């Protein structure tokens, strides 16, 4: 008999997860938009929380939607694993575990690219998971389809920072590339050739985010996750510089650029 898994939140993460889990399990969903039955969520073997955590006024991630879901599950005495997939502010899981001791909380952040969310959900390169040992073992069985994924078991805090650091590293690579592009424009070098030299190093496994003339980093996740790290640790230096380069690149992005091959192109968010 197939397990029945619940998904709360049908944004990009929830939709991609449903697309994947539908191949292997029975799924039920709940979202505040549309007509869904909360009772169906309570009759599942595990629930995946995929609600939005936007950047708040303080520059930190706003986890109030996650709070609302956990509060409701706690009130309804849900006893199965609760797997949070939403990106969280640092320290959230420890506070949630203290506030909702009856819930079997796990943190399994997603690592998707927006334009390839379905493909990356079906074939993840890693599964980062934090929670009680017995719950981790149970939930990992639901990811048995991901045969090639690296399993990284960790604590709540390291999983939270690891997810944020992943996106901040993407931001860093983009801003590094934009800084080299800017330097090349000042000294008369070909930015494409310069970055080809960088990417040819055997220690650089991918040219992703190392291509010039593509503009600042953007999207739903990278900017707010980088901001979460900066505002959680105001003394950080490198990420503030990364953000500053991105602001400069965005400011200049409205002006058409002349790339070395002579073709005009508009800078676009990566």
Buried (B, 14 or more C-beta within 10 A) or exposed (E): EEBBBBBBBBBBBBBBBBBBBEEBBEBBBBBEEEEBEEEBBBEBBBBBBBBBBEBBEEEBBBBEBBBEBBEBBBEEEBEBBBBBBBBBBBBBBBEBBEEBEEBBBBBBBBBBEEEEBBEBBBBBEBBBBBBEEEBBEBBBEBBEBBEEBEEEBBEBBBBBBBBBBBBBBBBBBBBBBBBBBBEBEEEEBEBBEBBBEEBEEEEEEEEEBBBBBBBBBBBBBBBBBBBBBBBBEEEBEEBEBBBEBBEBBBEBBEEEBEBEEEEEEEBEBB
